C-alpha cells in the first residue's frame, strides 16, 4: 500500500537511484509506484525535464502498461497549462 506523495521522499529516491537514464526510467517509476501507490504528476513533470522526454510521451508510455497507476485528477486539473 502506498503513502501520500512527499517531494522530499521522491528526491531521496532520486539520490539513491544513481544516474537516471531513459533505459532505467521504468524501473525507477516502478519504485515510485511501490512507494506511493501511484505515479504522481509531480514525478512525471520532473522526470520529463530530467530526461528530455515530454510529459505526453511519459503519460502515453505509462498508460500503455496496465501495472502503472496515475493520479488522473491532478493530470486533468493541470491539462492545458
Secondary structure, 3 states (H helix, E strand, C coil): CCCCCCHHHHHHHHHHHCCCCCCCHHHHHHHHHHHHCCECHHHHHHHHHHHCCCHHHHHHHHHHCCCCCECHHHHHHCCCC
